[in-house]
């Protein structure tokens, strides 16, 4: 993602040198629900590691739980699947919600191109057209 931004910044500085003084960018904020899900996943990963090393005894450390629940024994029968799910599959899916690839080009705070709206990265002609509509001439 950073490479895409750097290419666009270079393109803007080459094609609009008199109009563009500074090109800046940053990460688009992740949705709040995705941030909470990632925090929950971290807890689940820590609990999974603790259960792997401590075993059934981990449930005696949790108040109001008398013993391991039924799902725990099913998980013990498939440890490879559980570990791959908790440490590979689920994080990959959640990461797709956190990393949006959002890309917006704004002039004086006015968005002239948005990857969020168009669903695609801007091409050179698209940016030149957007800048022309905003009244900024190439060169």
Buried (B, 14 or more C-beta within 10 A) or exposed (E): EEEBBEEBBEBBBEBBEEBBEEBEBEEBEBEEEBBEBBEEBEEBBEEBEEBEEEEEEBBEEEEEEEEBEEEBEEBBEEEEEBBEBBBEEBBEEBEEBBEBEEBBBEBEEEEBBBBEEEEEEBEEEBBBBBBEEBEBEEE
